[in-house]
Amino acid sequence: MTYKLNSALTLLLLLVSFIHYGQEKKDPLLWSPEHIINRESMSSVSISPNNSMVVWTKRKAVKAKDKFVSDIYLTRLDLKDGDKYKTIPLTNGDDNDYSPLFSKDGEYIYFLSSRDKGKKLWKLSIYGGEAIKVKEFKNGISGIAWKDEDTLIYRSNDGKSLYEQQAEERKDNVIVVEDSLHWKPNHVYSYSIKDKTVTRLTKNKKPLTGYAISKDGKWLIYGVQRSRSYAADAQKKPFQYLKNLETGKTVQILKEFEYPTYGFQFTTDHKGFYFSSEYGNNPKYNGPGINKLFYFDLEAMTSTEVDLNWELGHAGGYRVVGNDVMVSLANKTTRRLAYYKKKDNSWKKKVIDLDEKNDHVRVLDISDNGEKIIYEYSTASSIPTYHLADLNEHKVSNETELIKLNT
């Protein structure tokens, strides 16, 4: 009798557990691993020149093709749909549309896409309509940025080398791992939208590591790889070059740095740029270390370390605001925003007034005039939310939710 009673109680407990588990599975507030993997996110955020619009991309899962793609959206800050900003999907399909940029007059959005083999530059009107092909680049196009109101710069290559052509004729499809003898370079090019002409801007013989252009289109910084095994052994740090696009003169810079330099961002007054270098225990091995921030004076051709007044250094992220800089400081398990006001050759640290959010914010964009900021807020127990606010140096005010995802 006792055995039957215990068995009945066990079955009853199991039944209650299964019912409770089923209720938990149906709870829309609970996220499954599938929800986390397929989470929507906001990226490639850019505020329009007049601060009235935001263009951005949303990642989505295409389950039928087992891949993720991004669509381009336009959010109007001057139009409301109830209590939300008016948001319009500009692209929607199985193609990957990315790297959106406002034209300088704010009338068009230029972007790249995987459609048509991914070798074309496209544009969309902010008023709607189909995407228009601007130009096809037979050797590909990536990393677009504005040089001036009519000219874009981008990364590409000169096409198949003689070695590749001869191998193709022989039907030789052997791939030599880390083949340093036939290392194909890519270059920075400019494309004039008005004249429809292409100009190669760099003459590097090895691949680029990255590049940045000043806001007046005069200065170009680009890095060049020196070793094919750098990603594995961190040996032979890339060289950095500075080119005056008006005179054509190119010089190697930052030769005195033992550790690699990266993250170049020009100031609004065109007099210099910020960059980083990660300092470890031994430059020979170039391992993990503390990120330090520097400023390079274009007239003096010298660099100065920015005193962050923070022993852990920065966490790899910063945004130039005019001639100042907003820095994401390394704070052990979190990151903490701080604002550094530049005066002559020194900087004054100011605390960002985001209260408890400050250790959990990632800056997505700051407007050209430094008056608007868009950021992502998340914690270990909450999914990211996306916010817009007014910015006055270190002061953040009038915060609103820009867009709601994963609803």
RODO-2510 file (C-alpha; in nm, 4 decimals, decimal comma):
residues 407
     n   res          X          Y          Z
     1     m     0,0000     0,0000     0,0000
     2     t     0,2827     0,2379     0,0915
     3     y     0,4633     0,1523    -0,2358
     4     k     0,1508     0,2328    -0,4441
     5     l     0,1016     0,5614    -0,2573
     6     n     0,4652     0,6659    -0,3162
     7     s     0,4357     0,5774    -0,6851
     8     a     0,1190     0,7826    -0,7190
     9     l     0,2837     1,0837    -0,5493
    10     t     0,5885     1,0525    -0,7780
    11     l     0,3705     1,0478    -1,0901
    12     l     0,1748     1,3463    -0,9616
    13     l     0,4952     1,5439    -0,8999
    14     l     0,6256     1,4579    -1,2470
    15     l     0,2973     1,5677    -1,4030
    16     v     0,3074     1,9007    -1,2166
    17     s     0,6711     1,9479    -1,3258
    18     f     0,5876     1,8849    -1,6909
    19     i     0,2935     2,1267    -1,6757
    20     h     0,5144     2,3907    -1,5123
    21     y     0,7893     2,3325    -1,7706
    22     g     0,5386     2,3662    -2,0543
    23     q     0,4118     2,6929    -1,9099
    24     e     0,7681     2,8240    -1,8857
    25     k     0,8379     2,7369    -2,2484
    26     k     0,5351     2,9372    -2,3585
    27     d     0,6258     3,2418    -2,1506
    28     p     0,7150     3,5133    -2,4083
    29     l     0,9446     3,6840    -2,1583
    30     l     1,1725     3,3822    -2,1376
    31     w     1,4443     3,3535    -2,4016
    32     s     1,5558     3,0204    -2,5421
    33     p     1,9020     2,9562    -2,6925
    34     e     1,7399     2,9958    -3,0347
    35     h     1,6122     3,3418    -2,9399
    36     i     1,9593     3,4456    -2,8289
    37     i     2,1257     3,3183    -3,1476
    38     n     1,8691     3,4910    -3,3704
    39     r     1,8646     3,8150    -3,1727
    40     e     1,8089     4,1320    -3,3759
    41     s     2,0725     4,4005    -3,3369
    42     m     2,1400     4,7551    -3,4517
    43     s     2,4691     4,8463    -3,6200
    44     s     2,6323     5,0731    -3,8837
    45     v     2,4547     5,3694    -3,7228
    46     s     2,4940     5,7104    -3,8868
    47     i     2,3235     6,0392    -3,8021
    48     s     2,2353     6,2641    -4,0979
    49     p     2,4227     6,5938    -4,1509
    50     n     2,1259     6,7971    -4,0231
    51     n     2,0551     6,5631    -3,7261
    52     s     1,6995     6,4880    -3,8458
    53     m     1,7491     6,1232    -3,9505
    54     v     1,9387     5,8087    -3,8558
    55     v     2,0327     5,5337    -4,0986
    56     w     2,1228     5,1944    -3,9567
    57     t     2,1233     4,8234    -4,0300
    58     k     1,9354     4,5454    -3,8548
    59     r     2,0715     4,1942    -3,8465
    60     k     1,8203     3,9192    -3,9121
    61     a     1,8305     3,5427    -3,9546
    62     v     1,7374     3,3813    -4,2873
    63     k     1,6657     3,0337    -4,1567
    64     a     1,5952     2,8824    -4,4984
    65     k     1,9511     2,9658    -4,6067
    66     d     2,1080     2,9180    -4,2630
    67     k     2,2695     3,2612    -4,2566
    68     f     2,2396     3,6135    -4,1201
    69     v     2,1920     3,9233    -4,3341
    70     s     2,1336     4,2901    -4,2609
    71     d     1,8665     4,5281    -4,3894
    72     i     1,8897     4,9074    -4,4012
    73     y     1,6458     5,1208    -4,2007
    74     l     1,5809     5,4941    -4,1826
    75     t     1,4535     5,6486    -3,8592
    76     r     1,3095     6,0010    -3,8799
    77     l     1,3810     6,2068    -3,5700
    78     d     1,1493     6,4805    -3,6972
    79     l     0,8494     6,2467    -3,7361
    80     k     0,6642     6,0470    -3,4712
    81     d     0,4351     5,7475    -3,5029
    82     g     0,2511     5,7751    -3,1728
    83     d     0,5225     5,7892    -2,9089
    84     k     0,7844     5,6290    -3,1341
    85     y     1,0098     5,7716    -3,4019
    86     k     0,8961     5,6942    -3,7547
    87     t     1,1118     5,4089    -3,8860
    88     i     1,1084     5,2933    -4,2485
    89     p     1,2676     4,9747    -4,3857
    90     l     1,4613     5,0722    -4,6999
    91     t     1,5694     4,7206    -4,7964
    92     n     1,4142     4,3838    -4,7155
    93     g     1,5260     4,0567    -4,8685
    94     d     1,7726     3,7721    -4,8512
    95     d     2,0636     3,9918    -4,9651
    96     n     2,3064     4,1459    -4,7208
    97     d     2,2857     4,5286    -4,7403
    98     y     2,5438     4,7131    -4,5327
    99     s     2,7744     5,0150    -4,4820
   100     p     2,5083     5,2867    -4,5349
   101     l     2,6309     5,6468    -4,5642
   102     f     2,4311     5,9678    -4,5983
   103     s     2,5283     6,1897    -4,8882
   104     k     2,6670     6,5242    -4,7755
   105     d     2,3348     6,6958    -4,8568
   106     g     2,1399     6,4254    -4,6730
   107     e     1,9232     6,3445    -4,9765
   108     y     2,0625     5,9984    -5,0547
   109     i     2,1981     5,6944    -4,8755
   110     y     2,4898     5,5144    -5,0416
   111     f     2,5511     5,1524    -4,9451
   112     l     2,7094     4,8200    -5,0364
   113     s     2,5304     4,4900    -5,0891
   114     s     2,5830     4,1216    -5,1595
   115     r     2,3347     4,1470    -5,4478
   116     d     2,4770     4,1044    -5,7997
   117     k     2,7971     3,9390    -5,6701
   118     g     2,8623     4,2222    -5,4246
   119     k     3,0699     4,4366    -5,6598
   120     k     2,8409     4,7380    -5,6949
   121     l     2,7864     5,0677    -5,5186
   122     w     2,4176     5,1489    -5,4642
   123     k     2,2132     5,4471    -5,3518
   124     l     1,8646     5,5056    -5,2159
   125     s     1,6597     5,8228    -5,1948
   126     i     1,5482     5,9138    -4,8422
   127     y     1,2020     5,9603    -4,9931
   128     g     1,1753     5,5942    -5,0981
   129     g     1,1918     5,3968    -5,4206
   130     e     1,4096     5,1183    -5,5567
   131     a     1,7832     5,1034    -5,5019
   132     i     1,9812     5,2572    -5,7901
   133     k     2,3105     5,1134    -5,9114
   134     v     2,5798     5,3834    -5,9013
   135     k     2,8725     5,1866    -6,0414
   136     e     3,0048     4,8324    -6,0725
   137     f     3,3619     4,7692    -5,9547
   138     k     3,4912     4,4549    -6,1269
   139     n     3,7542     4,3957    -5,8582
   140     g     3,5164     4,4552    -5,5670
   141     i     3,4561     4,7420    -5,3257
   142     s     3,4602     4,7717    -4,9451
   143     g     3,5225     5,0220    -4,6657
   144     i     3,3522     5,3240    -4,8231
   145     a     3,3955     5,6707    -4,6692
   146     w     3,3517     6,0292    -4,7901
   147     k     3,6526     6,2291    -4,9085
   148     d     3,4423     6,5309    -5,0064
   149     e     3,0834     6,5935    -5,1109
   150     d     3,1321     6,4267    -5,4528
   151     t     3,4055     6,1705    -5,3844
   152     l     3,4125     5,8398    -5,2003
   153     i     3,7209     5,6432    -5,1003
   154     y     3,7171     5,2646    -5,0850
   155     r     3,9343     4,9516    -5,0739
   156     s     3,9884     4,7255    -5,3753
   157     n     4,2670     4,5779    -5,5905
   158     d     4,4032     4,6018    -5,9435
   159     g     4,2639     4,2670    -6,0583
   160     k     4,4348     3,9354    -6,1220
   161     s     4,8129     3,9370    -6,1059
   162     l     5,0286     3,7808    -6,3788
   163     y     5,0951     3,4870    -6,1445
   164     e     4,7188     3,4325    -6,0980
   165     q     4,6532     3,4580    -6,4712
   166     q     4,9247     3,2040    -6,5534
   167     a     4,8013     2,9664    -6,2815
   168     e     4,4503     2,9965    -6,4249
   169     e     4,5774     2,9068    -6,7734
   170     r     4,7536     2,5999    -6,6304
   171     k     4,4355     2,5118    -6,4364
   172     d     4,6516     2,5168    -6,1246
   173     n     4,4202     2,5570    -5,8255
   174     v     4,6761     2,4789    -5,5541
   175     i     4,6637     2,7250    -5,2637
   176     v     4,9980     2,7850    -5,0916
   177     v     4,9384     2,8725    -4,7268
   178     e     5,1166     3,1954    -4,6200
   179     d     5,2666     3,2389    -4,9665
   180     s     5,4766     3,5520    -4,9127
   181     l     5,6198     3,5482    -5,2670
   182     h     5,2827     3,6097    -5,4330
   183     w     5,1181     3,8331    -5,1768
   184     k     4,8445     4,0246    -5,3545
   185     p     4,8050     4,3825    -5,2306
   186     n     4,4880     4,5863    -5,2103
   187     h     4,4816     4,9651    -5,2259
   188     v     4,2805     5,2739    -5,1366
   189     y     4,0987     5,4257    -5,4340
   190     s     3,8747     5,7264    -5,4831
   191     y     3,5615     5,7398    -5,6955
   192     s     3,4196     6,0701    -5,8201
   193     i     3,0413     6,0429    -5,8308
   194     k     3,0248     6,3588    -6,0402
   195     d     3,2909     6,2686    -6,2997
   196     k     3,2542     5,8871    -6,2645
   197     t     3,6326     5,8468    -6,2497
   198     v     3,8460     5,6145    -6,0359
   199     t     4,1886     5,7099    -5,8965
   200     r     4,4273     5,4877    -5,7021
   201     l     4,5535     5,6741    -5,3942
   202     t     4,8130     5,4330    -5,2492
   203     k     5,1063     5,2407    -5,3970
   204     n     5,1609     4,9839    -5,1228
   205     k     5,3048     4,6484    -5,2332
   206     k     5,1497     4,4509    -4,9488
   207     p     4,7883     4,4371    -4,8199
   208     l     4,6325     4,7158    -4,6179
   209     t     4,5456     4,6815    -4,2513
   210     g     4,3118     4,9801    -4,2543
   211     y     4,2817     5,3496    -4,3389
   212     a     4,1220     5,6756    -4,2313
   213     i     4,0709     6,0102    -4,4023
   214     s     4,0528     6,3585    -4,2526
   215     k     3,7232     6,5441    -4,2596
   216     d     3,8563     6,7990    -4,5100
   217     g     3,9807     6,5231    -4,7431
   218     k     4,3431     6,6371    -4,7266
   219     w     4,5075     6,3639    -4,5180
   220     l     4,4983     5,9865    -4,5579
   221     i     4,6425     5,7405    -4,3032
   222     y     4,6855     5,3793    -4,4076
   223     g     4,8523     5,0742    -4,2570
   224     v     5,0427     4,8063    -4,4494
   225     q     5,0982     4,4454    -4,3419
   226     r     5,4534     4,3111    -4,3238
   227     s     5,4006     3,9432    -4,2464
   228     r     5,1418     3,6869    -4,3531
   229     s     5,1673     3,5151    -4,0164
   230     y     5,1064     3,8310    -3,8114
   231     a     4,7599     3,7166    -3,6988
   232     a     4,9144     3,4002    -3,5530
   233     d     5,2475     3,5147    -3,4080
   234     a     5,2040     3,8958    -3,3829
   235     q     5,5468     3,9463    -3,5368
   236     k     5,6445     4,2369    -3,7605
   237     k     5,3897     4,4998    -3,6676
   238     p     5,2258     4,6863    -3,9620
   239     f     5,3801     5,0093    -4,0886
   240     q     5,1670     5,3271    -4,0850
   241     y     5,1826     5,5922    -4,3578
   242     l     5,0476     5,9468    -4,3845
   243     k     4,9704     6,0889    -4,7284
   244     n     4,8948     6,4515    -4,8168
   245     l     4,6331     6,4091    -5,0901
   246     e     4,6879     6,7655    -5,2107
   247     t     5,0629     6,7346    -5,2689
   248     g     5,0895     6,3570    -5,3053
   249     k     5,3689     6,3357    -5,0461
   250     t     5,3706     6,0157    -4,8380
   251     v     5,5740     5,9586    -4,5193
   252     q     5,5985     5,6731    -4,2745
   253     i     5,4867     5,7775    -3,9267
   254     l     5,4941     5,6438    -3,5701
   255     k     5,8195     5,4522    -3,6279
   256     e     5,9171     5,5100    -3,2641
   257     f     5,6314     5,2922    -3,1338
   258     e     5,7365     4,9440    -3,0256
   259     y     5,3778     4,8163    -3,0208
   260     p     5,1231     4,8247    -3,3074
   261     t     4,9147     5,1400    -3,3557
   262     y     4,5500     5,1447    -3,4613
   263     g     4,2135     5,3238    -3,4393
   264     f     4,2930     5,6468    -3,6250
   265     q     4,0298     5,9236    -3,5981
   266     f     4,0805     6,2822    -3,7191
   267     t     3,9674     6,5911    -3,5308
   268     t     3,7203     6,8427    -3,6742
   269     d     3,9779     7,1228    -3,6996
   270     h     4,1908     6,8985    -3,9306
   271     k     4,4999     6,9663    -3,7181
   272     g     4,5530     6,6154    -3,5863
   273     f     4,4181     6,2715    -3,5081
   274     y     4,3787     6,0314    -3,2171
   275     f     4,5111     5,6753    -3,2206
   276     s     4,5866     5,3873    -2,9835
   277     s     4,8646     5,1472    -2,9003
   278     e     4,8382     4,8428    -2,6748
   279     y     5,1309     4,8095    -2,4324
   280     g     5,2223     4,4651    -2,2964
   281     n     5,5092     4,3192    -2,0964
   282     n     5,7377     4,2582    -2,3920
   283     p     5,7172     4,4161    -2,7397
   284     k     5,8910     4,1105    -2,8871
   285     y     5,5860     3,8937    -2,8204
   286     n     5,3224     4,1667    -2,8525
   287     g     5,0753     4,0003    -2,6182
   288     p     4,7741     4,1388    -2,4285
   289     g     4,8282     4,4686    -2,2552
   290     i     4,6848     4,8086    -2,1645
   291     n     4,5418     5,0301    -2,4379
   292     k     4,6855     5,3804    -2,4334
   293     l     4,5459     5,6777    -2,6253
   294     f     4,7573     5,9290    -2,8194
   295     y     4,7152     6,2484    -3,0205
   296     f     4,9207     6,3246    -3,3326
   297     d     4,9867     6,6880    -3,4291
   298     l     4,9971     6,7177    -3,8106
   299     e     5,1968     7,0409    -3,8083
   300     a     5,4626     6,9289    -3,5616
   301     m     5,4485     6,5654    -3,6820
   302     t     5,4751     6,4467    -3,3225
   303     s     5,2512     6,2432    -3,0929
   304     t     5,1487     6,3002    -2,7299
   305     e     4,9940     6,0509    -2,4902
   306     v     4,6496     6,1525    -2,3641
   307     d     4,6506     6,1265    -1,9850
   308     l     4,3346     5,9238    -1,9195
   309     n     4,3842     5,9439    -1,5428
   310     w     4,2837     5,5775    -1,5342
   311     e     4,5357     5,3015    -1,4603
   312     l     4,3553     5,0307    -1,6605
   313     g     4,3688     5,2228    -1,9872
   314     h     4,0834     5,2252    -2,2341
   315     a     3,8753     4,9335    -2,3581
   316     g     3,9458     4,9811    -2,7284
   317     g     3,6617     5,2206    -2,8098
   318     y     3,6541     5,5990    -2,8408
   319     r     3,4782     5,8668    -3,0440
   320     v     3,6199     6,2025    -3,1473
   321     v     3,3801     6,4879    -3,0648
   322     g     3,5045     6,8001    -3,2417
   323     n     3,8605     6,8148    -3,1091
   324     d     3,7766     6,6332    -2,7847
   325     v     3,7350     6,2604    -2,7344
   326     m     3,4840     6,0349    -2,5561
   327     v     3,6568     5,7211    -2,4308
   328     s     3,5321     5,3826    -2,3147
   329     l     3,7609     5,3047    -2,0203
   330     a     3,8500     4,9494    -1,9205
   331     n     3,6774     4,8834    -1,5886
   332     k     3,7523     4,5149    -1,5242
   333     t     3,4231     4,3377    -1,6061
   334     t     3,2584     4,6510    -1,7505
   335     r     3,3450     4,9666    -1,9427
   336     r     3,3084     5,3229    -1,8176
   337     l     3,2583     5,6270    -2,0398
   338     a     3,4561     5,9454    -1,9817
   339     y     3,4927     6,2721    -2,1742
   340     y     3,8310     6,4386    -2,2321
   341     k     3,8287     6,8089    -2,3139
   342     k     4,1285     6,9163    -2,5222
   343     k     4,3038     7,2452    -2,4542
   344     d     4,6306     7,3059    -2,6358
   345     n     4,8361     6,9943    -2,5605
   346     s     4,6538     6,8700    -2,2503
   347     w     4,3194     6,7093    -2,1668
   348     k     4,0763     6,7512    -1,8787
   349     k     3,8739     6,4462    -1,7763
   350     k     3,4992     6,4848    -1,7235
   351     v     3,2591     6,2152    -1,6003
   352     i     2,9695     6,1258    -1,8309
   353     d     2,6411     6,1761    -1,6426
   354     l     2,4574     5,8549    -1,7349
   355     d     2,4289     5,7457    -1,3694
   356     e     2,3965     5,3670    -1,3316
   357     k     2,3971     5,3168    -1,7092
   358     n     2,7483     5,4509    -1,7517
   359     d     2,9206     5,1148    -1,6984
   360     h     2,6973     4,9377    -1,9503
   361     v     2,6888     5,1673    -2,2534
   362     r     2,8399     5,1307    -2,5993
   363     v     2,8442     5,4433    -2,8165
   364     l     2,7110     5,3758    -3,1682
   365     d     2,7401     5,7250    -3,3193
   366     i     2,7813     6,0924    -3,2371
   367     s     2,6573     6,3589    -3,4787
   368     d     2,9075     6,5696    -3,6736
   369     n     2,8299     6,8767    -3,4619
   370     g     2,8576     6,6790    -3,1372
   371     e     2,5002     6,7546    -3,0285
   372     k     2,3412     6,4074    -3,0610
   373     i     2,4519     6,0688    -2,9327
   374     i     2,3159     5,7197    -3,0010
   375     y     2,4147     5,4376    -2,7703
   376     e     2,3369     5,0794    -2,6759
   377     y     2,2616     4,9865    -2,3165
   378     s     2,2678     4,6299    -2,1848
   379     t     2,3611     4,4281    -1,8780
   380     a     2,4312     4,0611    -1,8142
   381     s     2,0625     4,0061    -1,7408
   382     s     1,9002     4,2336    -2,0019
   383     i     1,9008     4,2422    -2,3793
   384     p     2,0348     4,5569    -2,5519
   385     t     1,8192     4,8650    -2,5846
   386     y     1,8986     5,1569    -2,8158
   387     h     1,8805     5,5210    -2,7099
   388     l     1,9076     5,8733    -2,8485
   389     a     2,0034     6,1755    -2,6383
   390     d     2,1274     6,5323    -2,6592
   391     l     2,4970     6,5779    -2,5907
   392     n     2,6866     6,8782    -2,4572
   393     e     3,0414     6,7571    -2,3958
   394     h     3,0038     6,5231    -2,0949
   395     k     2,6389     6,6139    -2,0280
   396     v     2,3692     6,3803    -2,1619
   397     s     2,0058     6,4915    -2,1566
   398     n     1,6611     6,4284    -2,3081
   399     e     1,7183     6,0545    -2,3430
   400     t     1,4609     5,8630    -2,5479
   401     e     1,4430     5,5092    -2,6826
   402     l     1,5373     5,5320    -3,0498
   403     i     1,4137     5,1937    -3,1674
   404     k     1,2743     4,8826    -3,0007
   405     l     1,4002     4,5469    -3,1235
   406     n     1,3313     4,1847    -3,0251
   407     t     0,9721     4,2541    -2,9269
***
